[in-house]
Amino acid sequence: MKPYSGIWPVAPTAFHADGTLDLEGSTRALECMIDQGSNGVCILANYSEQFLLSDQERYDLTKASLEHVAGRVPVIVTISHFATDIAVARARQAKEMGAAIVMMMAPYHGATLKGSAQQTYDQFAAVGEVGIPIMLQDAPLSGVDLDVPLLARMAREIEMLKLLKIESVGTAAKLRALLEVAGADIDGPFDGEEGITLMADLDAGATGTMTSASITDQIKPVVTHHLAGDRAAAEVAYARVLPAINFENRQCQFRAAKAAMLAGGVIGSDFCRHPIAPLPRWASEGYLDLIRPLDPVVLRWGK
């Protein structure tokens, strides 16, 4: 078994109805995620709306989150930035505050400004010097093509690069190819994308998944059954949750977790900052209709 496994959902960032940062709501979300049985949690990811937060808000949220979790589960702090010096400074700050892992994408800014393969390698190597485990996020958002030879080289040569979260097109095929050539150097092969390709990715060798925080307790059995060698039970569990995962991924994105947490009394508002559009009522109701029969923790946690 790989050192890193299980389900590590992304924490939503709560805002008050007026758009200001809701630290109490954000820590309540983390508490709910722990009660869902999360093996670890991730803050400040794309699904946390990290791109809508000021530097001060990032600091305040990181501090409040790590103090609240207080080591009960490992916390991943996302530190992605185009500037290597800033990524390094964020990693150092996260380590000093008590983060277990930092996560980062390849350096990019906008649609056309992207780091080369060597620049990507160099940025991760620089962050590695901080001395905290790194999760590389291979996500379409960056637009950077991280091919298998590059990822394998980075895993072999950058000591602190311990985990890879693959959520690019063809995740399962990429995981298989990557683990074939560098499996011994990867301590945590994960997938993402809300778990929409989870079964194929587990079959390919993934040991962990990074979903949203909506129905963590309902998705977790897919992973635990599969890792225990019971693929048939994993398949049954996956079929049970897949309609909700699909609806979240295709219709709601990160707003689904907020809709579920608002409905369950975890947070007081599902506000998303402009220019993110509010989740339409039909989408919110459609998602909640799909998860209610699953009886997830999130819908009863705050009631």
N, C-alpha and C positions, 0 to 999 in steps of 0.2 A: 504493500500500500504506500502511495506517495505521502509525504509529510503534510501536504495541504489537500483537504478534500471536503466534501459536503456542500452545503448551500450557504452562500455569502451574499445576501441581498443588498441592494443599493438603497440607502436611506433617502427619503424625500426631504427637501428643505421646506419647512413650514413658514408661511407668511401670514400675518394678520390680514384681515379683510381690507385694510388700507394700504397693503403692500409692504409694510415694514417687517423686518425679520422677527420671527416668533421662535425664540430660543427654547422656551418651555415646550411649545408644540413639537419642536424638532427632537428634544430629548424624550418626550412622550412617545414619539414615533420609534425611537431607538429601543425604548423599554418594551414596546409592543413587539418589535422584531426579535428581541431576546426571548420573549414569552412564546413566540412562534417556533422556537427551536433553532434559530439561526446558528450556524457554526462559526460565523464571523459576520461582520458588517462592513460596508464601504460608505464613506461620506465624501461629499464634494465631487461626485462623479457627474457625468453628463445628465443622468437621470435625477441628479440632485439639483439641477439647474445651476451648476457651478459657474456657468458663463453669464449669469445674471446677478452675481454677487460682487460687492466691492472687496478690496483687499482687507479692510477692517472687518467686514462681515465674515470673510473666510476665517480670519483669525479667531473671532468670537465664536463662530460655530465649531471650529476645530477644538478649541479649548473646552467649551461647554460639553461637547460630545464625548471627548476622551475622559473628562472628569466624571461624567455621568455613568459611562459604561464601566469605568474603573477596573479594567482588566478582566471583566467577566467573560467576554469573548474578544478575540482579536479584532482590532479596528484597522481598516485600510483607509488611508487618506490620499485622495487624488491630488496630484501636484503638477499636472500637465501645464507646460508653457512653452512658447516658441523660443524664448530666451533661456539658454542653458544656465546662466548665472541665477536666474530667478527660480528655475526648477530645482537647482541645488539648494538654494536658500529655503525653499518650501520644504524640501526633504529634511534638511537640518532642523527646521522648526518642528516638523511633524515628529521627528525622532525625539527631540527634547521634550515634547509634550506627552510622549508615551505611545505613539502609533506603533503598531506591530509591523506594518507593511506600507509602502507607498505605491501608488499606481500612476502610470503615465502613458500617454500616447506618444507616437513619433512627433517631432517638432513640426508644426504647421501653423499657418496664419491665413485664414480665408481660403479661397478656392485654388489659388495658384502659388502661394509662397510656402514651399515645403522643403524640409531638410533632405539632403541626399542620403544614400545608404550609409556613407561614412560619417556624415554629420549626425545621423540618428544614432549610430554606434557610439560616437564620441559623447553625445549628450547622456546616454544611459551609463556609459563608463564613468563619467564625471559624477553623476548622482550616486553610482555605486561606491564611490570613494567616501560618501557620508557614512556608510556602514549600516544601512537598514535594508532589509529585503525589498526587492522591487517586483511588482507585477507589471508586465508590459501589456498594454491594451491595444490589440490589433483591431481597430474599429474603422468602418467605412467613413465615419465623420472626418477623419484626418485627410482622407484622399491620398495617403502615402502607401505605396505598394511595398509591403514587408514580405519578401518572398522567403521560402523555406531555408535556402542556404544562408541568408542573412540572419534569420532568427536562430538557426542552429549555431552559427558562429557566435552570436551574442550570448546564447545560453552557455556555450562552452567556455567562453573567454571572460565574461563579466561575472565575477564571483557572486555578487549580490542579486543578480537577475535570477530569481528563484521560480517565479510564476509567470505563465503566459495566458492571458485571456484572449482567446481567438473568437471573433464574432464577425469575421469578414465573409464574403460570399464563398460558399463551399467549405464551411467550417470543418465538417467531419473529415473531408478529404485532406484538408490542410493539417488537421491534428494527426491523422494517420501518418502522413509524410514526415511531419516534424518529429513525432515520437519514434519513428523508425530510425532516424539519423541522429537524434539528440535526446532520446528519452531518458538516458541516465543523467543528463544534466538539467532536467526540468523537474522541480519538486512539486509543481502544482499546475497541471494542464487543465484549464477552465474553459467553459464557453460562456456566452452571455445572451443578448437578444431575448431577454425574458424567458429563456428556456424553450424557445419555439422549435429548435432542432435538438432538444436535449437527448432523446433516445439515440439518435444517430451519433451524437457527439460522445455519449457514454460508451457506445459500442466501439467508437474510434479510439478510446483510451482516456477521455476526460475523466478526472476524478472529482471535479467540482464544478459548480455553476454559479453565476452571478445573475440573479433574477431581480425583479422589482420586489418591493416589500409588501405586496398585496396579499398573496396567498402562499407565503413561504412554507407554512406548515402543511399545505396540501401538495406542494411540489416536492418537498423533502423526501417523501417515501420513494419517489422515482429513483433518486440518487442512492438512498440507503439500500433499497432492494438490489439495485444493479451492482453496487460495490460489494454486496454480500454474495453475489453470484446467482441471484434469483432474477433472471431476466424476464421471465414470464410475469412475475408479480410487478416488476418495474413497468412492464408494458401495460398492464391493467391500470396501474396508478397514473401512468402518462395519458392514457386514453380518457381518463376521468377529468383531467384538468386541461387538456389541450384546447377545447373550445374557448375557455376563458383566456388562456395564454394567447391564442390567435387573435381574439378580439382586442385584447390589450395592446398587442404588438402592432396590429394593423389600424385600429381605430382611435386608440387613446394615447399610446406611448406613456411617458412618465406621469401623465395626469391621472392615470388609472389608480395608482397607489393613493394619491390624495383623495380621490373620490371615495375609495373604500375606507380610508382612515377617517374621513369626515362622517361617513355613514355610520361608522362604528364608534364614534365619539373619541377617537384618538387625538385628532386635531380639530381646531375650531373653524378652520377656513381652508378651502381648496384653491385659494388664490394663486395664480401664476403671473409673474411679472411681464409686462409688455416688453417686446412684441409677441410673446406667447399668447395665443388666443385661449380663452376659457374653454373647458371641455363642454361641448354641446350637451344639452339635457338628454337627447336621445342616446348619445354615446354613454353618458354616465349611467342612465337607467338600464341600458342594454348590458353594460358590464356587470352591474350589480345583480341583474336578473340571472346572469350566468354563474356568479360565485355564491349566491345565497344557498342553493342546494348543496354546496360543498361544506357549508357550515364552518367557514374559516374563522380563526381566532380574531382577525381584524374587525369583523362585524359585530363582535360581542365584547371586545376588550375594554372599551370605555363606557359600557352601559351597566 
